[in-house]
Amino acid sequence: MADDAFAKVEATVLELVTHIKTATLANQDKEASLLIQQRRLETQAAQLRIQKHDLRAKVETIEIQAAAIRELSTPIMEVWDDVLVVPIIGMVDTQRSVDIMERVLAAIAMQGARCLIIDITGVDTVDTRTADYLIKIVDAAKLLGAFCVITGIGPGVAQTLVALGVDLSGVTTLRNLKQGLRACLRQLAAD
């Protein structure tokens, strides 16, 4: 009977040892699997860091290019002593109008310009917002002491401005850039 009890204990111990070995192997497999997953995640994290860096560089490049395009799309030129011309071509949205105003005011202040001609010959359509931006640019330039003229208002733009009820009574408007330059030269001579 002692042999039977001993055999049962031995069988139980062997069963436990087998179970422990199986559990150990299973744990080792899980650890190996987790290690592989960890390495994959580390690789993915490194790739994401590289992509993030690349995206930041691309965004920075795009911002630099956008600034260059804005600057080139609306140049500010000194066409005579103390006379600046801003030719505006295409649509004027909120961001572009803010950029134009900032650049125009900075140019007037930096160069000490006394006259500003805003030429809209290249603007095909005008809405209330665009007209409002132009008037704000003129008003701000006047606050810096610059005489302002808007030139190049075409027939379609004129009809739209009248239909929209835009008040340009406080703004000098002339047909073309040549007339605008003459008005500025007369203003400079009178000063």
ZAVOGU-409118 format. One record per residue (C-alpha): residue number from 1; x, y, z. Coordinates in nm, 2 decimals, always signed. Layout:
N
<atom><pos>NUM</pos><u>X</u><v>Y</v><w>Z</w></atom>
...
***
This chain:
191
<atom><pos>1</pos><u>+0.00</u><v>+0.00</v><w>+0.00</w></atom>
<atom><pos>2</pos><u>+0.29</u><v>+0.22</v><w>+0.07</w></atom>
<atom><pos>3</pos><u>+0.41</u><v>+0.15</v><w>-0.28</w></atom>
<atom><pos>4</pos><u>+0.07</u><v>+0.25</v><w>-0.42</w></atom>
<atom><pos>5</pos><u>+0.07</u><v>+0.57</v><w>-0.23</w></atom>
<atom><pos>6</pos><u>+0.43</u><v>+0.64</v><w>-0.33</w></atom>
<atom><pos>7</pos><u>+0.34</u><v>+0.57</v><w>-0.69</w></atom>
<atom><pos>8</pos><u>+0.05</u><v>+0.81</v><w>-0.68</w></atom>
<atom><pos>9</pos><u>+0.27</u><v>+1.08</v><w>-0.53</w></atom>
<atom><pos>10</pos><u>+0.53</u><v>+1.01</v><w>-0.79</w></atom>
<atom><pos>11</pos><u>+0.27</u><v>+1.02</v><w>-1.07</w></atom>
<atom><pos>12</pos><u>+0.12</u><v>+1.35</v><w>-0.93</w></atom>
<atom><pos>13</pos><u>+0.47</u><v>+1.50</v><w>-0.91</w></atom>
<atom><pos>14</pos><u>+0.55</u><v>+1.39</v><w>-1.27</w></atom>
<atom><pos>15</pos><u>+0.22</u><v>+1.54</v><w>-1.38</w></atom>
<atom><pos>16</pos><u>+0.30</u><v>+1.86</v><w>-1.20</w></atom>
<atom><pos>17</pos><u>+0.65</u><v>+1.87</v><w>-1.35</w></atom>
<atom><pos>18</pos><u>+0.50</u><v>+1.81</v><w>-1.70</w></atom>
<atom><pos>19</pos><u>+0.24</u><v>+2.08</v><w>-1.64</w></atom>
<atom><pos>20</pos><u>+0.51</u><v>+2.32</v><w>-1.52</w></atom>
<atom><pos>21</pos><u>+0.73</u><v>+2.25</v><w>-1.82</w></atom>
<atom><pos>22</pos><u>+0.43</u><v>+2.30</v><w>-2.05</w></atom>
<atom><pos>23</pos><u>+0.34</u><v>+2.63</v><w>-1.88</w></atom>
<atom><pos>24</pos><u>+0.71</u><v>+2.74</v><w>-1.89</w></atom>
<atom><pos>25</pos><u>+0.72</u><v>+2.66</v><w>-2.27</w></atom>
<atom><pos>26</pos><u>+0.40</u><v>+2.84</v><w>-2.32</w></atom>
<atom><pos>27</pos><u>+0.53</u><v>+3.14</v><w>-2.12</w></atom>
<atom><pos>28</pos><u>+0.85</u><v>+3.14</v><w>-2.32</w></atom>
<atom><pos>29</pos><u>+0.65</u><v>+3.14</v><w>-2.65</w></atom>
<atom><pos>30</pos><u>+0.44</u><v>+3.43</v><w>-2.52</w></atom>
<atom><pos>31</pos><u>+0.75</u><v>+3.62</v><w>-2.41</w></atom>
<atom><pos>32</pos><u>+0.91</u><v>+3.56</v><w>-2.75</w></atom>
<atom><pos>33</pos><u>+0.59</u><v>+3.67</v><w>-2.92</w></atom>
<atom><pos>34</pos><u>+0.58</u><v>+3.98</v><w>-2.70</w></atom>
<atom><pos>35</pos><u>+0.94</u><v>+4.06</v><w>-2.77</w></atom>
<atom><pos>36</pos><u>+0.87</u><v>+4.03</v><w>-3.14</w></atom>
<atom><pos>37</pos><u>+0.57</u><v>+4.26</v><w>-3.10</w></atom>
<atom><pos>38</pos><u>+0.78</u><v>+4.51</v><w>-2.90</w></atom>
<atom><pos>39</pos><u>+1.05</u><v>+4.52</v><w>-3.16</w></atom>
<atom><pos>40</pos><u>+0.78</u><v>+4.57</v><w>-3.43</w></atom>
<atom><pos>41</pos><u>+0.63</u><v>+4.86</v><w>-3.23</w></atom>
<atom><pos>42</pos><u>+0.97</u><v>+5.01</v><w>-3.17</w></atom>
<atom><pos>43</pos><u>+1.04</u><v>+4.99</v><w>-3.55</w></atom>
<atom><pos>44</pos><u>+0.70</u><v>+5.15</v><w>-3.62</w></atom>
<atom><pos>45</pos><u>+0.76</u><v>+5.42</v><w>-3.37</w></atom>
<atom><pos>46</pos><u>+1.09</u><v>+5.50</v><w>-3.52</w></atom>
<atom><pos>47</pos><u>+0.93</u><v>+5.51</v><w>-3.87</w></atom>
<atom><pos>48</pos><u>+0.66</u><v>+5.74</v><w>-3.74</w></atom>
<atom><pos>49</pos><u>+0.92</u><v>+5.97</v><w>-3.59</w></atom>
<atom><pos>50</pos><u>+1.09</u><v>+5.99</v><w>-3.92</w></atom>
<atom><pos>51</pos><u>+0.76</u><v>+6.05</v><w>-4.10</w></atom>
<atom><pos>52</pos><u>+0.67</u><v>+6.32</v><w>-3.85</w></atom>
<atom><pos>53</pos><u>+1.01</u><v>+6.49</v><w>-3.91</w></atom>
<atom><pos>54</pos><u>+0.96</u><v>+6.46</v><w>-4.29</w></atom>
<atom><pos>55</pos><u>+0.61</u><v>+6.61</v><w>-4.26</w></atom>
<atom><pos>56</pos><u>+0.73</u><v>+6.90</v><w>-4.05</w></atom>
<atom><pos>57</pos><u>+1.00</u><v>+6.97</v><w>-4.31</w></atom>
<atom><pos>58</pos><u>+0.74</u><v>+6.95</v><w>-4.59</w></atom>
<atom><pos>59</pos><u>+0.50</u><v>+7.18</v><w>-4.40</w></atom>
<atom><pos>60</pos><u>+0.78</u><v>+7.43</v><w>-4.35</w></atom>
<atom><pos>61</pos><u>+0.87</u><v>+7.42</v><w>-4.72</w></atom>
<atom><pos>62</pos><u>+0.51</u><v>+7.47</v><w>-4.81</w></atom>
<atom><pos>63</pos><u>+0.47</u><v>+7.77</v><w>-4.58</w></atom>
<atom><pos>64</pos><u>+0.79</u><v>+7.92</v><w>-4.73</w></atom>
<atom><pos>65</pos><u>+0.66</u><v>+7.87</v><w>-5.08</w></atom>
<atom><pos>66</pos><u>+0.31</u><v>+8.00</v><w>-4.99</w></atom>
<atom><pos>67</pos><u>+0.47</u><v>+8.32</v><w>-4.85</w></atom>
<atom><pos>68</pos><u>+0.68</u><v>+8.36</v><w>-5.16</w></atom>
<atom><pos>69</pos><u>+0.37</u><v>+8.31</v><w>-5.38</w></atom>
<atom><pos>70</pos><u>+0.18</u><v>+8.57</v><w>-5.18</w></atom>
<atom><pos>71</pos><u>+0.47</u><v>+8.81</v><w>-5.21</w></atom>
<atom><pos>72</pos><u>+0.50</u><v>+8.75</v><w>-5.58</w></atom>
<atom><pos>73</pos><u>+0.12</u><v>+8.76</v><w>-5.64</w></atom>
<atom><pos>74</pos><u>+0.10</u><v>+9.12</v><w>-5.52</w></atom>
<atom><pos>75</pos><u>+0.43</u><v>+9.30</v><w>-5.56</w></atom>
<atom><pos>76</pos><u>+0.47</u><v>+9.65</v><w>-5.42</w></atom>
<atom><pos>77</pos><u>+0.68</u><v>+9.86</v><w>-5.65</w></atom>
<atom><pos>78</pos><u>+0.82</u><v>+10.21</v><w>-5.61</w></atom>
<atom><pos>79</pos><u>+0.75</u><v>+10.37</v><w>-5.95</w></atom>
<atom><pos>80</pos><u>+0.85</u><v>+10.72</v><w>-5.86</w></atom>
<atom><pos>81</pos><u>+1.00</u><v>+10.89</v><w>-5.56</w></atom>
<atom><pos>82</pos><u>+0.76</u><v>+10.85</v><w>-5.27</w></atom>
<atom><pos>83</pos><u>+0.50</u><v>+10.67</v><w>-5.50</w></atom>
<atom><pos>84</pos><u>+0.42</u><v>+10.30</v><w>-5.45</w></atom>
<atom><pos>85</pos><u>+0.20</u><v>+10.09</v><w>-5.68</w></atom>
<atom><pos>86</pos><u>+0.03</u><v>+9.77</v><w>-5.58</w></atom>
<atom><pos>87</pos><u>-0.11</u><v>+9.58</v><w>-5.88</w></atom>
<atom><pos>88</pos><u>-0.37</u><v>+9.33</v><w>-5.76</w></atom>
<atom><pos>89</pos><u>-0.45</u><v>+9.04</v><w>-5.99</w></atom>
<atom><pos>90</pos><u>-0.71</u><v>+8.77</v><w>-5.94</w></atom>
<atom><pos>91</pos><u>-0.93</u><v>+8.70</v><w>-5.64</w></atom>
<atom><pos>92</pos><u>-0.87</u><v>+8.87</v><w>-5.31</w></atom>
<atom><pos>93</pos><u>-0.98</u><v>+8.65</v><w>-5.01</w></atom>
<atom><pos>94</pos><u>-0.94</u><v>+8.73</v><w>-4.64</w></atom>
<atom><pos>95</pos><u>-0.59</u><v>+8.59</v><w>-4.60</w></atom>
<atom><pos>96</pos><u>-0.46</u><v>+8.77</v><w>-4.91</w></atom>
<atom><pos>97</pos><u>-0.62</u><v>+9.10</v><w>-4.81</w></atom>
<atom><pos>98</pos><u>-0.45</u><v>+9.07</v><w>-4.47</w></atom>
<atom><pos>99</pos><u>-0.12</u><v>+9.00</v><w>-4.63</w></atom>
<atom><pos>100</pos><u>-0.16</u><v>+9.29</v><w>-4.88</w></atom>
<atom><pos>101</pos><u>-0.25</u><v>+9.53</v><w>-4.60</w></atom>
<atom><pos>102</pos><u>+0.05</u><v>+9.42</v><w>-4.38</w></atom>
<atom><pos>103</pos><u>+0.29</u><v>+9.45</v><w>-4.67</w></atom>
<atom><pos>104</pos><u>+0.15</u><v>+9.78</v><w>-4.80</w></atom>
<atom><pos>105</pos><u>+0.16</u><v>+9.94</v><w>-4.46</w></atom>
<atom><pos>106</pos><u>+0.51</u><v>+9.81</v><w>-4.39</w></atom>
<atom><pos>107</pos><u>+0.63</u><v>+9.94</v><w>-4.73</w></atom>
<atom><pos>108</pos><u>+0.48</u><v>+10.29</v><w>-4.67</w></atom>
<atom><pos>109</pos><u>+0.64</u><v>+10.31</v><w>-4.32</w></atom>
<atom><pos>110</pos><u>+0.97</u><v>+10.17</v><w>-4.43</w></atom>
<atom><pos>111</pos><u>+1.01</u><v>+10.38</v><w>-4.75</w></atom>
<atom><pos>112</pos><u>+0.83</u><v>+10.69</v><w>-4.63</w></atom>
<atom><pos>113</pos><u>+0.60</u><v>+10.68</v><w>-4.93</w></atom>
<atom><pos>114</pos><u>+0.35</u><v>+10.96</v><w>-4.96</w></atom>
<atom><pos>115</pos><u>+0.14</u><v>+10.81</v><w>-5.23</w></atom>
<atom><pos>116</pos><u>-0.01</u><v>+10.47</v><w>-5.29</w></atom>
<atom><pos>117</pos><u>-0.18</u><v>+10.35</v><w>-5.61</w></atom>
<atom><pos>118</pos><u>-0.38</u><v>+10.03</v><w>-5.58</w></atom>
<atom><pos>119</pos><u>-0.43</u><v>+9.90</v><w>-5.94</w></atom>
<atom><pos>120</pos><u>-0.71</u><v>+9.65</v><w>-5.98</w></atom>
<atom><pos>121</pos><u>-0.70</u><v>+9.62</v><w>-6.35</w></atom>
<atom><pos>122</pos><u>-0.63</u><v>+9.25</v><w>-6.31</w></atom>
<atom><pos>123</pos><u>-0.93</u><v>+9.19</v><w>-6.08</w></atom>
<atom><pos>124</pos><u>-1.22</u><v>+9.05</v><w>-6.28</w></atom>
<atom><pos>125</pos><u>-1.48</u><v>+9.02</v><w>-6.01</w></atom>
<atom><pos>126</pos><u>-1.54</u><v>+9.21</v><w>-5.68</w></atom>
<atom><pos>127</pos><u>-1.77</u><v>+9.12</v><w>-5.40</w></atom>
<atom><pos>128</pos><u>-1.86</u><v>+9.32</v><w>-5.09</w></atom>
<atom><pos>129</pos><u>-1.58</u><v>+9.17</v><w>-4.89</w></atom>
<atom><pos>130</pos><u>-1.32</u><v>+9.25</v><w>-5.15</w></atom>
<atom><pos>131</pos><u>-1.44</u><v>+9.61</v><w>-5.18</w></atom>
<atom><pos>132</pos><u>-1.44</u><v>+9.64</v><w>-4.80</w></atom>
<atom><pos>133</pos><u>-1.07</u><v>+9.51</v><w>-4.79</w></atom>
<atom><pos>134</pos><u>-0.97</u><v>+9.77</v><w>-5.05</w></atom>
<atom><pos>135</pos><u>-1.13</u><v>+10.05</v><w>-4.86</w></atom>
<atom><pos>136</pos><u>-0.96</u><v>+9.93</v><w>-4.53</w></atom>
<atom><pos>137</pos><u>-0.62</u><v>+9.93</v><w>-4.70</w></atom>
<atom><pos>138</pos><u>-0.68</u><v>+10.28</v><w>-4.83</w></atom>
<atom><pos>139</pos><u>-0.80</u><v>+10.40</v><w>-4.49</w></atom>
<atom><pos>140</pos><u>-0.50</u><v>+10.25</v><w>-4.31</w></atom>
<atom><pos>141</pos><u>-0.26</u><v>+10.39</v><w>-4.57</w></atom>
<atom><pos>142</pos><u>-0.42</u><v>+10.74</v><w>-4.52</w></atom>
<atom><pos>143</pos><u>-0.36</u><v>+10.70</v><w>-4.14</w></atom>
<atom><pos>144</pos><u>+0.01</u><v>+10.67</v><w>-4.23</w></atom>
<atom><pos>145</pos><u>-0.01</u><v>+10.99</v><w>-4.43</w></atom>
<atom><pos>146</pos><u>-0.02</u><v>+10.85</v><w>-4.78</w></atom>
<atom><pos>147</pos><u>-0.24</u><v>+10.99</v><w>-5.05</w></atom>
<atom><pos>148</pos><u>-0.43</u><v>+10.69</v><w>-5.20</w></atom>
<atom><pos>149</pos><u>-0.57</u><v>+10.62</v><w>-5.54</w></atom>
<atom><pos>150</pos><u>-0.75</u><v>+10.31</v><w>-5.68</w></atom>
<atom><pos>151</pos><u>-0.70</u><v>+10.26</v><w>-6.05</w></atom>
<atom><pos>152</pos><u>-0.82</u><v>+10.01</v><w>-6.31</w></atom>
<atom><pos>153</pos><u>-1.18</u><v>+9.97</v><w>-6.22</w></atom>
<atom><pos>154</pos><u>-1.33</u><v>+9.80</v><w>-6.52</w></atom>
<atom><pos>155</pos><u>-1.69</u><v>+9.83</v><w>-6.64</w></atom>
<atom><pos>156</pos><u>-1.79</u><v>+9.49</v><w>-6.49</w></atom>
<atom><pos>157</pos><u>-1.63</u><v>+9.57</v><w>-6.15</w></atom>
<atom><pos>158</pos><u>-1.79</u><v>+9.92</v><w>-6.15</w></atom>
<atom><pos>159</pos><u>-2.14</u><v>+9.77</v><w>-6.22</w></atom>
<atom><pos>160</pos><u>-2.09</u><v>+9.52</v><w>-5.94</w></atom>
<atom><pos>161</pos><u>-1.97</u><v>+9.79</v><w>-5.69</w></atom>
<atom><pos>162</pos><u>-2.28</u><v>+10.00</v><w>-5.77</w></atom>
<atom><pos>163</pos><u>-2.51</u><v>+9.70</v><w>-5.75</w></atom>
<atom><pos>164</pos><u>-2.36</u><v>+9.61</v><w>-5.41</w></atom>
<atom><pos>165</pos><u>-2.40</u><v>+9.96</v><w>-5.29</w></atom>
<atom><pos>166</pos><u>-2.03</u><v>+9.99</v><w>-5.20</w></atom>
<atom><pos>167</pos><u>-1.95</u><v>+10.35</v><w>-5.09</w></atom>
<atom><pos>168</pos><u>-1.62</u><v>+10.47</v><w>-5.26</w></atom>
<atom><pos>169</pos><u>-1.70</u><v>+10.84</v><w>-5.20</w></atom>
<atom><pos>170</pos><u>-1.40</u><v>+10.87</v><w>-4.97</w></atom>
<atom><pos>171</pos><u>-1.16</u><v>+10.71</v><w>-5.22</w></atom>
<atom><pos>172</pos><u>-1.00</u><v>+10.86</v><w>-5.52</w></atom>
<atom><pos>173</pos><u>-1.07</u><v>+10.63</v><w>-5.82</w></atom>
<atom><pos>174</pos><u>-0.92</u><v>+10.68</v><w>-6.16</w></atom>
<atom><pos>175</pos><u>-0.95</u><v>+10.49</v><w>-6.49</w></atom>
<atom><pos>176</pos><u>-0.59</u><v>+10.36</v><w>-6.53</w></atom>
<atom><pos>177</pos><u>-0.24</u><v>+10.35</v><w>-6.38</w></atom>
<atom><pos>178</pos><u>-0.12</u><v>+10.65</v><w>-6.59</w></atom>
<atom><pos>179</pos><u>-0.39</u><v>+10.87</v><w>-6.45</w></atom>
<atom><pos>180</pos><u>-0.32</u><v>+10.75</v><w>-6.10</w></atom>
<atom><pos>181</pos><u>+0.05</u><v>+10.83</v><w>-6.13</w></atom>
<atom><pos>182</pos><u>-0.04</u><v>+11.18</v><w>-6.26</w></atom>
<atom><pos>183</pos><u>-0.27</u><v>+11.24</v><w>-5.96</w></atom>
<atom><pos>184</pos><u>+0.01</u><v>+11.13</v><w>-5.73</w></atom>
<atom><pos>185</pos><u>+0.27</u><v>+11.36</v><w>-5.90</w></atom>
<atom><pos>186</pos><u>+0.02</u><v>+11.65</v><w>-5.86</w></atom>
<atom><pos>187</pos><u>-0.03</u><v>+11.56</v><w>-5.50</w></atom>
<atom><pos>188</pos><u>+0.35</u><v>+11.55</v><w>-5.44</w></atom>
<atom><pos>189</pos><u>+0.40</u><v>+11.88</v><w>-5.61</w></atom>
<atom><pos>190</pos><u>+0.12</u><v>+12.04</v><w>-5.40</w></atom>
<atom><pos>191</pos><u>+0.28</u><v>+11.92</v><w>-5.08</w></atom>
***
